Amino acid sequence: MEKKKLKIRDLTLRDGQQSLFATRLSQSEIDKLLPYYENAGFYIMEVWGGAIPDSVMRYLDQSPWDRLRACSKAMKGKSLLSALSRGRNLFGYVPYPDYVLEGFYKEAIANGLNVMRIFDALNDIDNVKESIRLINELGGIADGAVCYTVDPKTEPEKVGFFGRLLGKKPAGPEKIFTDEYFVEKARQMEALGAKIITLKDMAGLVNPLRAASIISKLKANVKVPVDFHTHCTPGYGLASSVMAIINGVDILDTNIWWFGGGSAAPAIELVYLFAQKLGVEIDVDMKAVGEIRKHLLDARLSLKDFDLGKLPREFDPLTDRLPAEVESQLDRAVAAAKSADEAALLDACHAIEQYFGFPKPNELVKEAEVPGGMYSNMVAQLKALHAEDLLDDAMRLIPMVRRDAGLVPLVTPTSQIVGSQAVSVALDRRKGNPDYTTKSNQFISLVKGEYGHTPVAVDPSFREKITGSPVEKPYDTSSYKRPENPVVEELGGVKLASNREEELLLELLPSVANGFLRRRRTEEFEAAQAEVAKKEAAAAPAVVAETITGETLVAPMGGRIIEINVKPGDKVKKGDILLVYEAMKMENDVTAEKDETVKRVFVTVDQIVGTDAVLIEFE
């Protein structure tokens, strides 16, 4: 009997490096790896989308289009190349008009993209249907991704705004995100033309038995291939992937050894070991994967400044003999998976991961059932407000805020919006103010309807309380204003964006693209004038040490500075965003606690800072 074949989508060059190394893998390192990828036989390679377009311009001063072209040229059509898109929002959160979507997808496919994985943070089908149609019409493969999330844990006093008005008590936990919910979203995407259906678990919250249940039902209800995407953050990733294989998943998302585990997807080498035990053939040339793995270690070492983890022990599943205790744990895990013994399966998988030196499960994420980035963002927010003792209260308020806002999934960006609002409600209660006295603009937009349709309709009374009107008001794309493509007089009177692909970068990521394109025009101008660029390193004026006398803003947690919005002398108001830093794969806003004047700024963009490092001093 012929073995069942499992196709693999390799995430190493996009989601793997984004999850573990802040998307800092340079084109030169990727170019070294691509020749070994050519004959590996991955069904799909995810190489683009997500944070790639922003990061390669912002941090590496490289063109995202060049990256896509380089991957396409090197692979010669032997693996499908995929990217990640937020549907109507593409790579951000602003809903774009259809003509922007079409222009972007057309350019991406022309430059070698094959598969576009399309998702929406609210699982709002209206936000993805136009992207599915366009990708298919332009000759690409539309991959419809259903975002996984969980129902909130109910507490007696948390019944939501409208329920509290009526004096209601909760009848028990809501069951909105049932298997049928995800299956129905998948069926709708398939009906719109999705050629692949992905169960996308960005936070790694799909536990093994739930993975088995949902994957088996997806296989029974859709005719297109089913893909499973998860992460290992709370410790479910490997075990849930095993259950997905047993229950007939067609495509599994993995990373190669040095870029696997932790907050990333499982390592293909561990999946291969399980597939051997299950009699499933991994449809990949594992010898070629071994060659990639050898060179991938150098790529990881080149990212040491962004690597917060430790290296797993070296391992080649084709040549290395497993110790008896690991072999025993593999057999135990397979037996547990086949008998649906989730506890034993997880225990065995964790023992295997521990042996190889992969990160331990994040217990906080597991118990709270919220994405790791959402939790760290709440911690940072409370630390900045000197209210760390309110963390437990804020965590307990998440179910209430979710219900009031339409029971939104906890994925980017709604996870950050809900988490931030839960913190604000906790602070309101401490001050004796009514709930939602303080509300963010993003929360107002979410409740208003600008992000799309929520899984449960927002109560009109609550919407009026938050937005001033009970009427749902979606974002009006007709009001969208295309960013200007200015003439740069000092560089010969040329347009800032010189072609369609650069215009798209300016349209999608204006602040980052502006600087990137200006540098390109400068290079061209200097070449045309046959001028040799001579940048004199002006000696920096000596900095006289000055004692800190004013109030300071310190880093709530370790991270990297990605944006600074103030300079010495600026007057800021309470709530103004002073700077943005990156921690746990999330961008975190640091805001002013009161009206103040900036005296000194102690950090620079891309600087790595530790917890409690002084960032800003005020007059």
ZIHU-V68098 format. One record per residue. N is the residue number from 0. PHI is phi in whole degrees, -180 to 180 (* if undefined). Layout:
n & phi
N & PHI
N & PHI
This chain:
n & phi
0 & *
1 & -69
2 & -67
3 & -68
4 & -102
5 & -110
6 & -83
7 & -122
8 & -103
9 & -83
10 & -104
11 & -51
12 & -83
13 & -130
14 & -68
15 & -62
16 & -71
17 & -70
18 & -72
19 & -108
20 & -133
21 & 56
22 & 57
23 & -109
24 & -69
25 & -80
26 & -63
27 & -62
28 & -70
29 & -65
30 & -60
31 & -69
32 & -86
33 & -57
34 & -59
35 & -80
36 & -75
37 & -52
38 & -109
39 & -73
40 & 82
41 & -63
42 & -64
43 & -136
44 & -120
45 & -85
46 & -126
47 & -148
48 & 80
49 & 58
50 & -90
51 & -59
52 & -56
53 & -70
54 & -66
55 & -67
56 & -78
57 & -67
58 & -105
59 & -110
60 & 54
61 & -124
62 & -87
63 & -62
64 & -68
65 & -62
66 & -63
67 & -64
68 & -63
69 & -63
70 & -65
71 & -64
72 & -63
73 & -71
74 & -81
75 & 54
76 & 78
77 & -80
78 & -131
79 & -73
80 & -102
81 & -125
82 & -137
83 & -112
84 & -136
85 & -89
86 & 66
87 & -56
88 & -97
89 & 52
90 & -107
91 & -132
92 & -128
93 & -87
94 & -70
95 & -97
96 & -65
97 & -59
98 & -67
99 & -71
100 & -57
101 & -63
102 & -62
103 & -68
104 & -64
105 & -61
106 & -68
107 & -64
108 & -66
109 & -63
110 & -95
111 & 115
112 & -74
113 & -110
114 & -118
115 & -113
116 & -84
117 & -117
118 & -138
119 & -135
120 & -62
121 & -99
122 & 55
123 & -85
124 & -61
125 & -61
126 & -83
127 & -119
128 & -64
129 & -70
130 & -66
131 & -61
132 & -62
133 & -66
134 & -59
135 & -65
136 & -66
137 & -88
138 & 96
139 & -95
140 & -113
141 & -85
142 & -110
143 & -87
144 & -103
145 & -95
146 & -80
147 & -83
148 & -153
149 & -121
150 & -70
151 & -70
152 & -76
153 & -84
154 & -122
155 & -51
156 & -88
157 & -103
158 & -114
159 & 93
160 & -60
161 & -68
162 & -63
163 & -67
164 & -61
165 & -91
166 & 72
167 & -77
168 & -117
169 & -65
170 & -85
171 & 141
172 & -60
173 & -68
174 & -124
175 & -92
176 & -90
177 & -81
178 & -57
179 & -65
180 & -60
181 & -68
182 & -64
183 & -65
184 & -61
185 & -64
186 & -64
187 & -65
188 & -66
189 & -62
190 & -64
191 & -79
192 & 121
193 & -63
194 & -96
195 & -139
196 & -116
197 & -113
198 & -88
199 & -104
200 & -113
201 & -64
202 & -93
203 & 72
204 & -93
205 & -76
206 & -78
207 & -55
208 & -66
209 & -70
210 & -60
211 & -61
212 & -66
213 & -70
214 & -62
215 & -63
216 & -74
217 & -63
218 & -62
219 & -81
220 & -117
221 & -125
222 & -95
223 & -84
224 & -59
225 & -109
226 & -115
227 & -117
228 & -124
229 & -146
230 & -129
231 & -100
232 & -49
233 & -88
234 & 99
235 & -94
236 & -51
237 & -67
238 & -64
239 & -68
240 & -66
241 & -61
242 & -67
243 & -65
244 & -63
245 & -60
246 & -97
247 & 91
248 & -59
249 & -88
250 & -131
251 & -124
252 & -88
253 & -141
254 & -119
255 & -86
256 & -19
257 & -71
258 & -115
259 & -110
260 & 74
261 & 64
262 & -85
263 & -101
264 & -75
265 & -63
266 & -78
267 & -62
268 & -63
269 & -71
270 & -61
271 & -61
272 & -59
273 & -68
274 & -60
275 & -60
276 & -68
277 & -91
278 & 73
279 & -109
280 & -94
281 & -75
282 & -81
283 & -147
284 & -82
285 & -70
286 & -66
287 & -66
288 & -61
289 & -61
290 & -67
291 & -62
292 & -59
293 & -59
294 & -83
295 & -70
296 & -61
297 & -62
298 & -63
299 & -67
300 & -63
301 & -69
302 & -104
303 & -57
304 & -69
305 & -117
306 & -97
307 & -97
308 & -106
309 & -120
310 & -71
311 & -70
312 & -72
313 & -66
314 & -160
315 & -122
316 & -66
317 & -87
318 & -124
319 & -84
320 & -83
321 & -79
322 & -61
323 & -57
324 & -68
325 & -73
326 & -58
327 & -66
328 & -67
329 & -62
330 & -63
331 & -64
332 & -64
333 & -64
334 & -63
335 & -65
336 & -63
337 & -68
338 & -100
339 & 60
340 & -91
341 & -63
342 & -62
343 & -68
344 & -61
345 & -64
346 & -61
347 & -67
348 & -63
349 & -66
350 & -65
351 & -66
352 & -63
353 & -65
354 & -58
355 & -83
356 & 90
357 & -79
358 & -59
359 & -72
360 & -60
361 & -85
362 & -67
363 & -63
364 & -64
365 & -62
366 & -73
367 & -78
368 & 55
369 & -130
370 & -59
371 & -59
372 & -66
373 & -67
374 & -63
375 & -65
376 & -65
377 & -66
378 & -60
379 & -63
380 & -62
381 & -69
382 & -66
383 & -64
384 & -95
385 & 56
386 & -134
387 & -59
388 & -69
389 & -91
390 & -60
391 & -61
392 & -62
393 & -63
394 & -63
395 & -69
396 & -84
397 & -56
398 & -57
399 & -65
400 & -64
401 & -60
402 & -63
403 & -62
404 & -90
405 & 100
406 & 54
407 & -71
408 & -62
409 & -95
410 & -133
411 & -60
412 & -98
413 & -65
414 & -63
415 & -68
416 & -64
417 & -67
418 & -62
419 & -63
420 & -71
421 & -62
422 & -62
423 & -63
424 & -66
425 & -60
426 & -67
427 & -58
428 & -65
429 & -61
430 & -83
431 & 81
432 & -91
433 & -63
434 & -56
435 & 69
436 & -60
437 & -106
438 & -145
439 & -83
440 & -62
441 & -67
442 & -66
443 & -60
444 & -64
445 & -63
446 & -69
447 & -64
448 & 116
449 & -73
450 & -88
451 & 129
452 & -81
453 & -83
454 & -56
455 & -121
456 & -62
457 & -72
458 & -64
459 & -56
460 & -65
461 & -70
462 & -61
463 & -66
464 & -61
465 & -86
466 & -108
467 & 93
468 & -144
469 & -79
470 & -89
471 & -69
472 & -130
473 & -70
474 & -65
475 & -95
476 & -68
477 & -69
478 & -88
479 & -64
480 & -114
481 & -66
482 & -60
483 & -70
484 & -106
485 & -75
486 & -84
487 & -99
488 & -61
489 & -71
490 & -114
491 & 93
492 & 73
493 & -92
494 & -72
495 & -61
496 & -98
497 & -95
498 & -153
499 & -64
500 & -68
501 & -73
502 & -60
503 & -67
504 & -62
505 & -65
506 & -76
507 & -85
508 & -134
509 & -58
510 & -68
511 & -76
512 & -65
513 & -58
514 & -68
515 & -61
516 & -71
517 & -63
518 & -66
519 & -67
520 & -66
521 & -63
522 & -61
523 & -66
524 & -64
525 & -65
526 & -67
527 & -63
528 & -87
529 & 55
530 & -95
531 & -91
532 & -68
533 & -122
534 & -98
535 & -79
536 & -80
537 & -67
538 & -63
539 & -69
540 & -59
541 & -60
542 & -97
543 & -84
544 & -60
545 & -131
546 & -65
547 & -75
548 & -116
549 & -94
550 & -67
551 & -124
552 & -109
553 & -113
554 & -67
555 & -65
556 & -160
557 & -62
558 & 179
559 & -120
560 & -73
561 & -117
562 & -160
563 & -124
564 & -105
565 & -132
566 & -141
567 & -54
568 & 98
569 & -69
570 & -97
571 & -117
572 & -109
573 & -53
574 & 96
575 & -62
576 & -80
577 & -85
578 & -158
579 & -127
580 & -131
581 & -109
582 & -150
583 & 54
584 & 70
585 & -120
586 & -89
587 & -118
588 & -81
589 & -114
590 & -111
591 & -72
592 & -83
593 & -161
594 & -69
595 & -150
596 & -118
597 & -73
598 & -97
599 & -144
600 & -114
601 & -98
602 & -126
603 & -128
604 & -61
605 & 77
606 & -75
607 & -91
608 & -123
609 & -95
610 & -59
611 & 73
612 & -66
613 & -73
614 & -101
615 & -142
616 & -112
617 & -107
618 & -61
